[in-house]
Amino acid sequence: MSKNFKKMTSLLLISLLVLPAGWMPSTIHAQEKEDIPVLLYHRIVENPTIEWTDTSLEKFKETMAYLHQNGYNTLSSEQYVRIMNGEEEAPEKPILLTFDDATPDFVTNALPILKQYNMQAVLFVVSDWIDGDYSMSKDQLESLVNEESISLENHSKTHDQEYVWHQEIAIEQASAEIAAANQYLKSITNKDPVLMAYPYGTYNGEAEAANKENGIKYAFKVGYPDGSPYAMGRHYVLMDTTLEEIAQWIGGPAPEEKPEEQEPPVQQFSTIDYEDQSMEGIEGRSGTEVLAVTDEANHTEGGSFALKVEERTETWHGPALRVDPYIDTGEEYNISVWVKLLSEESTELQLSTQVGQGDNASYHNLDGKTITTEDGWVQLQGSYRYNSTGDGYLTIYVESTSSTASFYMDDITFEPANSGGTDIEKDLPSIKDVYKDDFLIGNAISTAELEGSRLELLKKHHQLVTAENAMKPAYAYNEQRKFDFTAEDELVDKALEEGFQIHGHVLVWHQQSEEWLHSDENGQPLSREEALNNLRKHVQTTVEHFGPNVISWDVVNEAMNDNPPNPSDWKASLRQSGWYKAIGPDYIEQAFRAAKEVIEENDWNIPLYYNDYNDDNQNKAEAIYQMVKEINENYGAENNGELLIDGIGMQAHYNLNTNPENVRRSLEKFISLGVEVGVTELDITAGTNNELTEGQANAQGYLYAQLFKLYKEHKEHISRVTFWGLNDATSWRAEQSPLLFDKNLQAKPAYYAVIDPEKFLAEHEPEEKEANQGTAAFGAPKIDGTVDDSWSNAAELQVNRYQMAWQGANGTAKALWDKENLYVLVEVKDSALDKTSENAWEQDSIEVFVDENNGKTSYYEVDDGQYRVNFDNEASFNPGSIAEGVKSATNQTHDGYIVEVKIPFKTITPVNETKIGFDVQINDGNEGARQSIATWNDTTGTSYQDTSVFGELTLKGVETPEEPDIEKPDDEPTPKNPGQEKPELEPNVITKPKVEDNQATVNDAIFDQLAYNGELIIDLSEHSSSIAIFLTEEQVKLLKQLHALIMIKKKDVTLQIPASIFTNGNQAVDIILQKLEQIEDALSAVYDFNIIQGDKEISEFDSNIIVSFVVNKAVAEHSNSLKIFYLNPQLEKWEVVGGEYKNGNVTAKIDHFSTFTVFEEDMETMVDAKEEKELPDTSTSTFNFLLGGLILLLIGASTFLFKRKRKREI
């Protein structure tokens, strides 16, 4: 059968094929023939994974032994034909064994067993698949010619379901396929094939006739009853097919029952110290690691040896040990291992345990420590209660956050904690019952949650489940890149059997997804067409496979960048994922459309969600809001107001610093879109090292209570609340105890807060959150990236408050000051440094925030600033004007890096006890994205625009002498107090640049007045000829940092350009507005627009540019028919862009540069660029086309001369 085999397709086919034989055309009915059972196999493998094609080697041996012991006689293809034709008498108990696809395992696994019992078999061959990545090689196939017991027969040429082997196959198609495969097989066997098996079991009368005309004697479908000689049945052996079922199919005696296997007694674990120089059962998780016992290092007292782990290439690689023989289910075990870092100066090593294997496995971190090569031996230890057997597969293992770190390991212990078993608290109120009239209560699961006491707790409190990992995109495929839902089906079937509803998570994600779907083997994006086809096929196949068993789907997950600086431009805020790079920002809409098509075709009611984390960050929430709004509005305009995105999933990975009012703002923002909201992955971290103080537990409960109070207020719009894990020990953030139940499945204060939020809030006082207070000592260090003695008196500020779900780099800061400057030292702990992102804030870097007057405003005043320095001493600023006088130095260390920075005071002359607003932030970059943010004070992520979230720094260390009272002349003005009457930054700044030789330059000083998200208006209204505006590298850098708009106002045209389209770094920019000769019928000037940045021409852009032409309305018949057109050089015609007329101007958005002007659109024959219609064939439009060709030549020549002139001038 095919590599693209689908469960639903097969079931449909089987259901069709088991209809009465009379439904099919036939010449000879099956009952007139010998009744010979036929078995259908595919692959015979040691470890089956694909339900529809795999049979275990063990089961196959068992079945062949049964056939042999019970006297069955296997047939060759020729023998089968002679018997069915009545030319030969059948032996006792005849049976035909068939194998489809000619996979290599037939030679290596099936053939030796067949030969052991002197059995014959038929191998159906797809001729085009030989020497491919699925079927066997030609050499292997030719070797079977000498095996007299094996018949090679026809399984078609291509096995192509999409274009050939479907229910409407024509006789010409079928005949071509059969004839080609016949010719190929005869070239190898020197025999004409006599049997044929239909790909997918798909056939019709045309296919039957094609077989007959090509000399085939009998053809096989899937399932029974038999039809004509060209619609014979076969029993389909699946992965789960039992010997008992096969015996019933063939009318054989019931197999002997095997005695039940007794579970072996629990073994006692002995410390592994490698002193016997054996591996002690340790194996590499990937099989590619190099593990060896060595005497280079040792931890055991009096010993000499340890295990050396090298040649790791992925973070999850490392040594693993099976521990299932030592486990009594339900018991807790203490686990310890000693490790010593060999290479990498610093990295984190983690001790973890795995429960189960394959796609349904779950992984639990027990302990992790960042260590250096200088630390020597370090102990990793933790405990875990094994409430699940993991289907007999349990391991402990060591991995690292570095994919290449090498280390030693010694003295492994695994001991019962003797804490006794645990029962769930059965008398507690059920969470699902408390909220039964409000919303569903769900949990994230693996198969481990579907047995024992974990299942008992899960069923008591939840009615909905989400697969934590098993239904993510990567798990939909096997190693041959074929769809394989075996593990997912196992989870879904078990969950349905236990009475749970299922939410599907997830169809499209940038992580845990197969890279080949959107990128080639070199990591480069596939073509848009190929990637889009892969996206649609993945989404639609998956949705169709699970059908109504899933009540809702996360279609796209985590597509938005964290804390995007310009959230109103949602496309520019998207994560640059593989899907984005291959398809573009519309991959999100395309994914939803693909899912929607399947759902509507089947008349299912399955809501579709967009899902994301850090949903309480207002910038990110705004970007998500804008995205969903635009996509739904566009879809609704085409579909009578119907929604494409039905809901937004708020993951809700929170911490004790989360402000519930920010959650409220995001929730209500999303609800205003008319979509439903799901709380999809709720947990709240508190505590460290798997320990939770009473105060932390109550604070955690208080936030849970606040959230559920909020959720109840909006219950009409919330579909479900799902907790991301059943208890602390199995959480993905186990170290910080984020869930309602502890490691022993007992309720925490958080549970009681959820059950009765109002009561919990009334009984517990909220913890007052005050700004962190720090001090700066008086002194002036040398800025050289080293920690000299001048820092010895400065107090440490811990930079360890995390703004995001992920927790990475952190560190400490110190501050010094004098009357001119603030000095800041930051020592960062970060094992892997990255600056590959084009965005400075996504690189490994530190940020210092200063509010000189401690005004705590929600916006930046002139005294406020954001100073960023990455580990390579590259600085950036907000606003850009504060860069003057700043000096920084960096130095990389064995476990991170150091930053020293001098920041001049701009508006104050500080004295002792001056208090300023202050914060420090550490950005943790990873593979071009920011994975973590740690701060000294702010947890909102809005410090870049809001000074009210800063901490406070008091300047200390100098006695302030009394200043003498000096008389001043009467006419001398009194100095103003610094900080008073500060100039405010302007949202719109107008400049009239100097113009010489058609080149305009902008004064640097004007940029100091421009506010964040402001607009720089370049007034050239006195100019109507061609002109070029030149922006320096520093000006471009500032405009991009401020997320500014640039408006260029000429006498006859205006352009509004977002600085974000300058995508060639911070290189200088020429904006060229070249005025062309007037065209007959054009109602405005004719312009060719170009942007040149460095050596790159920017002609297409994601963010729209707005163009507005002044028009001569007097010659227009209808103002609403005035539209902006552009000249398409490939088609040599004018195509409509669109636009609206207002107050003498026609304005439109454009997403590329070309030649533009305004025409009056013919009201009877509207020109639509999307439909690519020609302009009306009038004498005027014909003239326009002829003139257009001439203009193209003029444009090319004039643009070349103009750009050459500009290049010389620059």
Phi, psi and omega in degrees: 000173192279159173293339182258030183298133182238137183298312186295320178300315182295318180298321179296315181298315181298319181296326178288321188282344179270007174293160181306146186300331180297341178293334180260148173294136181211155178251323179231123182283149186300326185292345178278350183255171175295138180271094182248115179292145180234127177257139180248117174245163170239259183267141174247107189228159181291317183238088183293140179230339185253117187302324191266353181229348189253137170235135181290147178300324180297314179294322181295317176301316182298318182291316180297321177297320178298314180298318180295313183295333184257017168076025178282142180249115180278153188241153167275170180294318180296319179297318179300316181295314181298318180295314182293332178275358181078015182269350182210144180281138181286145175286176175295138177047062179286149176207142178250120177263123180237145180230123183266146168090348177053054179279155187297336180294341176299318181289316187278327187248311185284315187301315179301324180287320177299318180291329179300323182255014179055046183259150176258158180204160178247128178250115180270124191249131169267110191297323181288343183273347181294136186071016175264194183272001182240310181276176183286171178281165178295323178300317179296319180296316181294330178294336181283346178298328180277355176269102185297338183279354184247126177258128179261119186230178195272126174235025177090172179275314189245334184063024186279114182280324189292317187249345186237292191273076176230177187295340182257020183303135180272158182298327180294318178297310183297319182295319179297319180295313184292317182296317181296317179293322176301313182297319180297314183293323180293328179294340180261318187261344188062024178231150173278127176300145181241346179239152178217139175245127182289132173302132182062008185070015186270130180199169171208188181299327179295317180294322178299315181295323179297320177298316183297316183288345179258014172086005177287138182267321180217141178233148189242139172256203175241131180090179183233166007277172174293151172247235176285177174303343180253022174211051181279148185271161173218144173278124187269114180272116180260177182299323184264004180296134182261162176297327178299319179294315180298319179300319178294319180302316189264004177074026181269171179291154178297136179295154177294137179287136178274143176295142179299134179284130177275133177296133180294152178295154180295130180272157177268133183275135175251138180307133178265113182237001175065013182288342175270005176062025174254165183284345175057034177084001179285134177226155176286140181295325180264338184088355180257348178293156174255114180246130181209141173283133186221157174258015178291334181211159180200142174248333184298133178297125181076005182260182184223352191232159174207172176267134178254129184244117183224173174056042169280142179233355175225156183297330184276352179292146179160179181282142179226152181227127174292128180239003182301329178294344186255010190247132170259114188306133180096348182269156178261144182230141174266131187234135182215144174211144177258135182229154177219126184287134181257312178228166196075126182295328180205138174197170175261129172254141186232137171260126184220169174229145179246133179245114182086177180220167181076202186294338182264008178292154172236150188232132187227120180281129181260324180196144177214138181219139172276120184231163178240169178293341180276348184284343183071215182282133181231138181268130169253128184211152177189180179228154180208138177260119183270083177281347178239145178275350182060034184052037175081019179228106181225132180224160163243151184203163176240132178226183182215152175288345173263134183281350184240359183297138173249150184203166173259156178219141183204163171051067178273128176235147181214101191231144174299138179280347181055035178269359179082163176289176181220141174248150176286159179277098188284342182272357180291145173300143180280129180298318182295329178286322180298324184250022186297334180264004186247300182197164178288149175248124185234174177210156177270135187223159160240183180295341179297333179281355186255031174206156172063210184293334177293318176297320180300315179292320180299314182291329182295321191248354187224150173238002182227144176228152174234132177292122182295323181226325197299334184256015175285159192305320186297332186277004178273357186231153172261188185292340178270011179064031175257150176299134181210103183259023185303307183294319179298317179298321179300315180294312182297316181298318178295317181296317178295320180299328180274001174091014181272149164275157187232129171259132183275127182217108013207158183271316184229122181208152180277346177247164181045047180222152181285122182296328184293347177293331183230353184225152178276183186294343177264006180083005179274147182299141171291169174297154180304317183297314183292316180295320180294321176298317178297318179299309182297318181296317180298311183297311186289321178297317183292312180298317180295322182299313184275335174052217183286001173294340178253130185273342178196161183229139160278110183279311179234138185236129168056049180275345188264140174295155176284137173048055182297137186288335179232075190293341178293336175264083189293329181293321177288345180270357183286149174294138181277068183279173177299321177296317180299314184294326182277322188253320186111177185297341181280004177301331180294309179298320180297322178296316179294320179297320179298315179295319182298321181300314181296317182296317181289323178300327183260003179056042177266155175250087184231102179297147182246131187243147160261133188234136180203162182253178186050040183291343179277351174287121190291327177294316180293319178299320180294318179297317177297316178304311182296321179297307182297320179300310183294314181297316180291323179295317179296316180292319180297325179296332179270341191227045173054041175081004181291147179276142170268312175264111185279336185204161175242128178266119174266108186298321174066043169275096189248177175218178185295344179268359179295133177269113182298339177291328174292323175298317179300314182300317179293314181302312182290329175298314181293319180300325182297344178281351182082016178256163173273159181240136172245133171270108203255337185214049191291127165202158182226113182282145177201144179080177179217161175052041178063019179239143184226118177285166178300318180296318179293321179296320179289322178295321176298314178299321182298318179290321174302317180297317178299319181293315181290331172297317177296317181297320179295325179298332184243030187298333180295340185248359182252124184275325185199155170234116183246126174275140184267071178131153184274322180208167188304318188296332183255007178289151175291346176239045188305325184300337183247021167044062193269358192248187187275339183236143184278188185295340179260017177067023179261148185290139176257172174308328179301323177299312183294330177294322179288320182295319182218081184301316183299316180295316182297317181296323181289329185269351183232131178281134177291145178280125180291129179259110179252154178297139176301140179249131178223170179231152173243131178275157181280131179162163181225103182280165169279128183275095182221008178079013176238158182265097181267182187295338182298339180273357189294333181264001182274139180284146178279139174243121183280122180258084188214018173268125186262137180267345188237167178297322180280143181236114184234238186299144173215188180174196178231154178231154172223156181225141171232166180206157164220192188285348179251332192220156166254135180242134182230134174244128177233124175252116189255135173260111183203116188280343181221120185259139187214131174223032184285341179289145174289339181272124185301324183286351178260004177266161173296113188200167173244156175228139175243131179247132183229130174237095192297325180264005180050041185287341179051043177277159179276007178218166180277127169267180184293340180271000187259152179198156177237122185241121183240135176224125177273176187294344179260018177063038173256123189253152172213159192218153174219111357283165184297337184291347183275001186293332186300130176086350180284135177229138180220160175210147181228161179206125179280141182241180181293339181229023178160229180200163179242140173234130169244136181217138175254126183239113179293139170289135185260325190235355181231154166248101191289153173231173178304138179075007172298137180245126179241157170285141190201143171203159176230139181228142176242120177265132180250105179272148179208115177052046173083009179222157177271118183261347184201149174226125175242141181226166172281321184231304191288134174241005183272338183079017182246016182300332182293348181222354187225112182277352182290346182263004178287157165280190182232137181238122179261128181274121186229167169114355180228132173284133181269111180289152177289133181275137179295149179277100184261127178288145182233149175303149183299328185272001179280125182293146177284127180300142178278146178294126179307138180099341178273151177048047180285137177296135179268144176290145186259137176289333179230122180240127182255134176225140173253098186287159175287133182240121176226130179053045178063022177237126181253136176238144185255134180290137181299326188299332184296335185287338179292344183265350189275128181277166174299136184062022181277180182233124176266113183261114179263106187272106176239031188294345177273359184246135178233001179264181178299147183204152175234133178257125183254127176242130181287169179301316181294321179294319178297316180301315180294316180300320180290320179295325181276356182052047187274161169256147178243118177253123178252113184252110173255176184296325187239359179203150177228136175242139173240114190239122173286137181297341182295345181280352177282086192266000180264058180066219179251025181292157182299156187232137166249123173254114190250123175245099185258118182273130183255172178298147180293145180249140177300138181079350175288135184257012177211178172295161178248124184232145168249123184254141177215146170235124177245121177239112185062237179258017186240132172268126181259104185245343176229147187206151180286319181274130184292143168263141179258127178241140182224120179258137168284130186241158174268088187292339185298333182261002180266138180280321183227119182297327181281000176260002178280122183225151174277134178242155171233155182270116177275108186291332180289317182269351182053052177208159176276134178236144185285136171265318182120207177122169179232143178267135175200126174052046175082009180229145171249125188237139179209161173265138177232149181242014175202166178253146181194210173258131187230149171199183180244130170239164170271121182282130179300120187293336182270332180231078182297135178268122182240116182300327182295324180274352177054044177276151176285156173294155179306138186277064174264169179298326180293313182291327176298316177299321180298321179294317178297318180293325181301320179297318178297320181297321179303319178294317180296319180299312182300315182292314184291322179296321179298313180296320183295316181291326177295320178297316180296319183297319178296321183291323181292000000 
